[in-house]
Amino acid sequence: MSTGNTICCFGELLLRFSPQLNGEWIKQANMPVFVGGAELNVANALANWKVPVRYSTVLPENQLSAEIEAYIEEKGIETSGIRHFGSRIGAYYLPQGADLKNAGVIYDRAFSSFSELKVNKLDWEQILEGCSWFHFSAISPALNQDVADACLEALQVASRLGITISVDLNYRAKLWQFGKKPVEIMPDLAQYCDVIMGNIWAANTLLGIPVDKTVEQNPTQEKYLAHSIATAENIQAAFPKCKVVANTFRFDAFEEGIQYYTTLYKDGIQYVSPEFTTQKVVDKVGSGDCFMGGLIYGLHHQHTPQDIIDFAAAAAFGKLQEYGDASQQTVEKVKETLNNVLSEN
């Protein structure tokens, strides 16, 4: 058994370049750069909320890496899980106003240090020392077979050490280019997970969980919530170790706004967050990571299921109004967002 109370978040650190289109980035010789990556965004949220957290990734040994690690440490995130080999940091370009899930993203991750990860390259017992929780996402195994195998190795060690394991079913269609479909890889990893977060469509694409397409023909919140229960039950039947399933529903509404609500399924009961709506979104990147952070935060502190899903949803919604990859929200700010919505309903 692992002794300790630290959350370990593992995944690729990515530099996000965010150019203004119509040639403005060229004319101005200027492009904002953010230090991100799904799992680092989760770690950042947890550090904001005073949860002991460690970040694990692979970076090259150079000055940029040293500055990034110092920046991460300033955020209150442990960097003892970072290892060094390879020659470059992964990156992606996301034009301002574009969405990660759509065609706007341009990846520049080939031959990154993290993509060169293989089995037996990391000492997982050392990385996980003092940790009670291990979090990863479906983005890592999407890179190549070697990284997928390394993820499996990490999960086997974490499981043997009695560490709680969570996964975010992030689906990135532009990844998964190494000849394997997600359903050929992800179920082998999901079998180790205590907490599975995603949505009904990601569960279908990544885990082969059935999705009823007729729900989309005349969609209502009632239908989606019923489907959320069915998806959660199917996940737990397929992966008996899973104790908690969370699903998010984010729909474009209004001209630039969204409609957002989430569910948590635990001990045979589904808990539903309030519905959040906004007519204006500043930045969609990192919202799901913030939700995952909120989920881990509540489960780590053993809050009630309703409080867990309410806080996680409010955190994700709040992130939509922040520019950049990682949230700067405090616990108080998240609760303020939640109370505002509850008072309206």
C-alpha positions in Angstrom: 0.0 0.0 0.0 1.1 3.5 -0.7 1.4 5.8 2.3 0.9 9.5 1.7 -1.8 11.9 0.5 -0.4 13.3 -2.7 -2.2 13.3 -6.0 0.0 12.3 -9.0 -1.0 13.7 -12.4 0.8 12.1 -15.3 0.8 13.2 -18.9 2.6 15.2 -21.6 3.4 18.8 -20.9 2.6 20.9 -24.0 3.4 24.4 -25.0 0.3 26.1 -26.5 1.0 28.7 -29.1 -2.1 30.9 -29.7 -1.8 33.0 -32.8 -4.1 35.7 -33.9 -5.3 34.8 -37.4 -5.5 36.9 -40.6 -1.8 37.3 -40.4 -1.8 39.4 -37.3 0.7 37.1 -35.5 3.1 37.7 -38.4 2.6 41.4 -38.6 3.0 41.9 -34.9 5.8 39.3 -34.5 4.0 38.1 -31.4 2.2 35.0 -30.3 1.0 34.2 -26.7 2.5 30.9 -25.3 0.9 29.0 -22.5 2.3 26.1 -20.5 -0.3 23.4 -20.5 -1.3 19.8 -21.1 -4.5 18.2 -19.7 -2.9 16.6 -16.7 -0.9 19.6 -15.8 -4.1 21.7 -15.9 -5.6 19.2 -13.4 -2.6 19.5 -11.2 -2.7 23.3 -11.3 -6.4 23.4 -10.2 -5.6 21.0 -7.3 -2.7 23.2 -6.2 -4.9 26.2 -6.2 -7.3 24.4 -3.9 -4.4 23.4 -1.5 -4.4 19.7 -2.3 -0.9 18.2 -2.3 -0.1 17.4 -5.9 2.8 16.0 -8.0 3.2 16.3 -11.7 4.9 13.6 -13.7 6.0 14.0 -17.3 9.1 13.6 -19.5 11.1 16.7 -20.7 14.4 17.3 -22.4 17.3 18.4 -20.3 17.6 22.1 -21.3 17.1 25.7 -20.2 13.5 25.8 -21.4 12.6 22.8 -19.3 14.4 24.2 -16.3 12.3 27.4 -16.5 9.1 25.5 -17.0 9.8 23.3 -14.0 10.6 26.4 -11.9 7.2 27.9 -13.0 5.4 24.7 -12.1 7.0 24.7 -8.6 6.0 28.3 -8.1 2.4 27.1 -8.6 2.8 24.8 -5.6 3.0 21.6 -7.7 5.7 19.1 -6.9 8.0 18.3 -9.8 9.7 15.2 -8.3 7.8 13.1 -10.8 9.4 14.8 -13.9 12.1 12.8 -15.7 14.5 13.9 -18.4 15.5 12.4 -21.8 14.9 13.1 -25.4 15.4 16.4 -27.2 12.1 18.5 -27.5 9.0 19.7 -25.7 5.7 18.9 -27.4 3.6 21.8 -28.6 0.4 22.7 -30.4 -1.0 25.7 -32.2 -4.5 26.8 -31.4 -5.6 29.9 -33.2 -7.4 32.4 -30.9 -11.2 31.6 -30.8 -10.7 28.0 -32.0 -11.7 24.9 -30.0 -9.4 21.9 -29.2 -11.9 19.4 -30.4 -12.4 21.0 -33.7 -10.2 21.4 -36.8 -8.5 24.5 -35.4 -5.8 22.6 -33.5 -2.4 21.9 -35.2 -0.2 19.4 -33.3 3.5 19.6 -33.2 4.2 16.6 -30.9 6.1 14.2 -33.1 9.5 13.1 -31.6 8.8 14.9 -28.3 10.5 13.6 -25.3 7.2 12.3 -23.9 6.4 10.4 -27.1 9.7 8.5 -26.7 8.5 7.0 -23.4 8.7 3.2 -23.3 8.2 0.4 -20.7 11.0 0.2 -18.2 12.1 3.8 -18.8 10.6 5.1 -15.6 10.8 3.9 -12.0 7.1 4.1 -11.2 7.5 3.1 -7.6 9.8 6.0 -7.1 7.5 8.4 -8.9 4.5 7.3 -7.0 6.1 7.3 -3.5 3.9 9.0 -1.0 0.9 9.2 -3.5 -2.6 8.1 -2.8 -4.0 8.9 -6.2 -2.8 8.5 -9.8 -4.5 10.5 -12.6 -3.9 10.2 -16.4 -6.0 10.8 -19.5 -6.7 9.1 -22.8 -4.5 11.6 -24.6 -1.3 9.8 -23.6 -2.0 6.4 -25.0 -3.2 8.1 -28.2 0.3 9.0 -29.1 1.8 5.6 -29.9 1.9 2.0 -28.8 5.0 2.4 -26.7 3.4 5.2 -24.6 0.2 3.2 -24.3 2.3 0.3 -23.0 4.1 2.6 -20.5 0.7 3.9 -19.3 -0.3 0.2 -18.7 2.9 -0.3 -16.7 2.2 2.7 -14.6 -1.4 1.6 -13.9 -0.2 -1.9 -12.9 2.3 -0.5 -10.4 -0.2 2.0 -9.0 -2.8 -0.7 -8.6 -0.4 -3.0 -6.9 0.4 -0.1 -4.5 -3.3 0.3 -3.6 -3.4 3.8 -5.2 -6.7 5.2 -6.4 -6.7 5.6 -10.2 -8.7 8.1 -12.3 -8.9 8.6 -16.1 -10.3 11.4 -18.2 -11.7 9.9 -21.5 -10.3 12.8 -23.5 -10.8 12.0 -27.2 -8.6 13.7 -29.7 -9.4 12.5 -33.3 -6.2 14.0 -34.7 -4.1 11.8 -32.4 -4.7 8.0 -32.6 -2.7 7.8 -35.8 -0.6 4.7 -35.1 -2.8 2.0 -36.5 -4.9 1.2 -33.5 -8.4 2.3 -32.7 -9.0 3.7 -29.2 -11.2 0.7 -28.3 -8.2 -1.6 -28.9 -6.2 0.2 -26.3 -8.3 2.0 -23.7 -10.3 -0.9 -22.2 -7.1 -2.6 -21.1 -6.2 0.6 -19.2 -9.8 1.4 -17.9 -9.9 -1.9 -16.1 -7.5 -0.4 -13.5 -9.5 2.7 -12.9 -11.6 3.6 -9.8 -12.9 6.8 -11.4 -13.8 7.3 -15.0 -14.8 10.7 -16.4 -16.0 11.6 -19.9 -19.2 11.8 -21.7 -21.6 9.3 -23.4 -19.9 9.8 -26.8 -16.3 9.4 -25.5 -17.3 6.3 -23.6 -18.5 4.9 -26.9 -15.5 5.8 -28.9 -12.8 4.9 -26.3 -14.4 2.0 -24.4 -17.0 0.6 -26.8 -19.9 1.5 -24.4 -23.1 1.6 -26.5 -24.5 5.0 -27.4 -28.1 5.5 -28.5 -28.0 7.7 -31.6 -31.8 8.3 -31.4 -31.3 10.5 -28.4 -29.7 13.1 -30.6 -32.7 13.2 -33.0 -34.9 14.9 -30.5 -32.6 15.8 -27.6 -33.8 16.8 -24.2 -31.9 17.0 -20.9 -34.2 14.3 -19.5 -33.1 11.9 -22.3 -29.4 12.7 -21.8 -29.6 12.2 -18.1 -31.2 8.8 -18.6 -28.5 7.9 -21.1 -25.9 9.0 -18.6 -27.2 6.4 -16.1 -27.1 3.7 -18.8 -23.6 4.6 -19.8 -22.4 4.6 -16.2 -24.1 1.2 -15.5 -22.5 -0.2 -18.7 -19.0 1.1 -17.7 -19.3 -0.4 -14.2 -20.4 -3.7 -15.6 -17.5 -3.8 -18.1 -14.9 -2.4 -15.5 -15.9 -3.7 -12.1 -13.1 -1.8 -10.3 -14.8 1.5 -11.3 -16.7 3.0 -8.4 -17.4 6.5 -9.8 -18.5 7.5 -13.3 -18.9 11.2 -14.2 -20.3 12.5 -17.5 -20.3 16.0 -18.8 -22.8 17.6 -21.3 -21.6 20.8 -23.0 -23.6 22.2 -25.9 -23.2 25.3 -28.0 -26.0 27.6 -27.2 -26.7 31.2 -28.3 -24.2 32.7 -30.7 -21.0 32.3 -28.7 -22.3 30.7 -25.5 -22.8 27.3 -24.0 -25.2 25.2 -22.0 -23.5 22.9 -19.4 -24.4 20.3 -16.9 -22.8 17.2 -15.4 -23.6 13.9 -13.7 -21.9 11.7 -11.1 -22.9 8.1 -10.7 -21.9 6.3 -7.4 -23.4 3.4 -5.5 -26.3 3.0 -7.9 -27.4 6.7 -7.7 -27.0 9.5 -10.2 -26.3 13.0 -8.9 -26.9 15.9 -11.3 -25.3 19.4 -11.2 -27.2 22.6 -11.7 -27.4 23.7 -15.3 -25.0 26.5 -16.2 -25.5 28.8 -19.2 -23.5 31.7 -20.5 -23.7 33.8 -23.6 -20.0 34.5 -23.8 -17.0 32.2 -23.5 -13.5 33.5 -23.1 -11.5 30.2 -23.6 -12.8 26.6 -23.8 -9.4 25.1 -23.3 -8.9 23.4 -19.9 -12.6 23.5 -18.8 -12.8 19.7 -18.8 -9.5 19.5 -16.9 -10.9 21.9 -14.3 -13.9 19.6 -14.0 -11.6 16.6 -13.5 -9.7 18.6 -10.8 -12.9 19.4 -9.1 -13.9 15.7 -9.1 -10.6 14.6 -7.6 -10.8 17.5 -5.1 -14.2 16.4 -3.8 -13.5 12.7 -3.8 -10.1 13.3 -2.1 -11.8 15.2 0.7 -14.7 12.6 0.9 -17.4 15.2 0.3 -20.9 14.1 -0.4 -21.6 13.1 -4.1 -23.9 16.1 -4.7 -21.3 18.5 -3.3 -18.6 16.8 -5.4 -20.5 17.2 -8.7 -21.7 20.7 -8.0 -18.2 21.9 -7.2 -16.7 20.2 -10.2 -19.3 21.6 -12.6 -19.0 25.1 -11.2 -15.2 25.0 -11.5 -15.4 23.9 -15.1 -17.9 26.6 -15.9 -15.8 29.2 -14.2 -12.8 28.2 -16.3 -14.7 29.1 -19.5 -14.3 32.8 -18.4 -10.5 32.5 -18.0 -7.9 33.0 -20.8 -5.1 30.4 -20.9 -4.8 26.6 -20.2 -4.9 26.5 -16.4 -7.5 27.9 -14.0 -6.6 30.4 -11.4 -9.9 30.0 -9.4 -9.8 29.6 -5.7 -12.2 27.4 -3.8 -14.1 30.5 -2.7 -14.4 31.7 -6.3 -15.8 28.3 -7.4 -18.3 28.3 -4.6 -19.3 31.8 -5.5 -20.0 30.7 -9.1 -22.0 27.8 -7.7 -24.0 29.9 -5.3 -24.9 32.4 -8.0 -26.4 29.6 -10.2 -28.2 28.0 -7.3 -29.8 31.3 -6.3 -31.0 31.8 -9.9 -32.7 28.3 -10.0 
